[in-house]
Amino acid sequence: MEDLFTINFPGEPEITYFDYESEYGAVFPGKTYSASRGVSDFSLTIIDYTNYKEIHSERTNKTEADAPAGYQYDMIDVIASIAYAATNFRQNAKEVTLDIWAHIDRIPGHQLQLTNHDESRSFVGIFLHNKKLYIVDATVPQGYPPQGHFQQSLRFIDNNQNYVRYDYGPENSVGWSLIQQDAEERQGWLLGDFSDVDRRTLGD
């Protein structure tokens, strides 16, 4: 699983690919997994910043990121990607009803709850891990129950399918630890039957 995540979709998701223009004018590869349940829509979008240095160096457009190399705007583009994505959601919403810092297994991000112009509600989580931006979006019609469980089901894994959790050390240093779990059990987290998911907290 090249994107190294697990999440509860309500069915087999469709995958679409697209180009994503960053805050500083570079174009990165994007991928969206999406599925619907009735009139509710669920998606996970991944923006791959892995090759950010090469992509910025090959840009032909002129942007603020063309400042002297010592400013490291190519790296800032990655670091600021959560804030930029959150700003785009705010600007497109009718009303923002929740706007807070969030984390999954101590992996930092941001959480938004939005009322859209058609009165539907969106429950959004944005996280940056291993140079990839993950944007979780559950959108439901007006009056439908909140869909925070979709965002909360997102977990990050390593190449051996262990869950990843950040450890914070002195001077705000960050490391990873791995949470062991049997791969067969983990399959319940990949696609959709919410009733069969083991919801215990792992690694605490």
N, C-alpha and C positions, 0 to 999 in steps of 0.2 A: 504494500500500500504506500505509494510514493509520497503521499501527502501526510502520512503518519498522524492520523487522528482516528477517533471513533466518535460516533454521535447517533442518536436515535432519530432516524427518519420514519415517517409513517408509511413507508413503502419504498420500493426500489427507486432511487433518485435518478433523474436525467442529468447528464453532464454537458455543459456548454463551455466553450473556450472563447476568450475575448482579449482585447488589448486594454490595459488600464493606464491612464495618464496620471502620473504622480503629482504631488504638490509642486515639485520643481521641474516639471515638464518632461520627465523621462517616461518612456512607455514600457511597462512590464507585463509579462504574461499573467493572465487571470483565468480562473476556472470556477464555475458555479455548479454545485450539486443542488438540485431542486426537486421537491415533491409536494404534492397536495393531498389534503384529506378533506373531502367535501369542498367547502368554500374557503378553507384556510390554506395558506401557502407557507412552506418551510424551505429555507435555502441556507447553504453554507458556501460562501465565496472565499477563494484563496488567491491572494496576490503574491507572486513569487519574486521576492527581492534578492534571491541568492546571488545573481550576477550583477548587482547594483553598480559596482565599479566599472565594469566593461560597458554596461548599458549607458551610463552617464558619459563615459569617455567617447562613445560613438554618436552621441546626439549631434544633430546639425542645427537644431533650434537654439536660440540664445535665451537663457533664463538666469535667475538669481544664482543658480548653482554654478555659473561660470566664474564665480569669485575665485581668488587665488586658491590653489590646491590645498593650502594649509587650513582653509576654512572647513574642509571636509563636508561640503554640502551633499555629496553623494551619500555619505553615511547619515547625515542629518535627515535626508529624505526618508530613510528607513526608520530611524528613531521616531520621527514625527508622524509616521503613517497612521497610527491610531487616532491622533488628534485630527488629522486631515479627514479621515473617513467619518469621524464623529461629526465634524463640522458640516460635511455634505448632507448627512442625515438631518441635522438640525435645520439647515436651510430649506430642505424640501418638505418639512413637516408643517402641519398647521399649528401644532402645539407640542411642546416637550414637557412630559409629566414626570420623568425620572431621568437624571443625568449625573451619574456617579462613577467613581473609580470602582473597578471590580477585578477579581482574579479567579483563575481556575487552577487548583493545585499550586497556588502562589505564583502562577504565571500572570503577569499584570495585563490589565486591559481596561475597557470602559463599557458601561452598560447604559442603554437608553431605552426609555419607553415613550412612544410617540403616538399622537393622534394625527392621522393623515387627513388630507383635504376631503376625502370621501367618507370621513368619520370611521374608517377602519383603524385598527390599532396595530402597531408594530412593536415587537419586543426584540431588541438588538443587543448583541454582545460583540465586541471587537477586541481581538487579542493578537499579540505579536510574539512569535516563537520561532527561533532558528531561521531568521530572515524570511519568514512567511507571515503575511497578515491574514488572519482568519476573521471573517465577518459572518456572524450568525443572525438570521432574520426570520422571525415567525410573525406573520401578518394575518389577522383575523378580522371578520366584520364587526361592526359596531354591536355591542352587547354580548359578544362571545366571551367565554372565560379567558383569563390571561394564559399565555403559552410559555411561561418562563422555564418549564421543564425541558423544553427543546434546547435552549441555551445551556442549561445546567448539565445536560447529558454530554456535552463536548468534553473529550479528554484527549490529551496528547500522548503519543507513544514513540518509542525508539524503534530502530531497525529490527530488534528482537521482540517487538510487540509488548514491551514493558511500559507501563504508564510512567510519564515524566512528571516530576515535581521539582520546583525551584527551591533551593536552600539559600537563605540570605546570611552572609557572614559579616565580619568587621568591615567598616568603611564602605558599606553598601555593595560589597562584592556579591556576585550571584553564581551559584553552581547548580548542578542538576543532581537529583537522586532518582532512583528507579523504584517503582512499586511493582512487585512481582504479582502476576496473576496468570492463571492458566488460560492459554489462548483459546481453548474450546469454550470456556465460560464467557470469554470476552465477546464472542460472536453475538450475544444478545444485545450488545451495545451498538452494533453496526447499523442494523436496519430494524426498524419499526415495531415489533410487538411489545408495546410498553408494559403489558401485564406480566411478561415473562422476564423482565429485567431484574437482576439482583441489585437492589438499590443501596446496599450497605456502603459505608464510607471506608475506603481502602487506605491503608498505610498510616492511620492515625494511632 
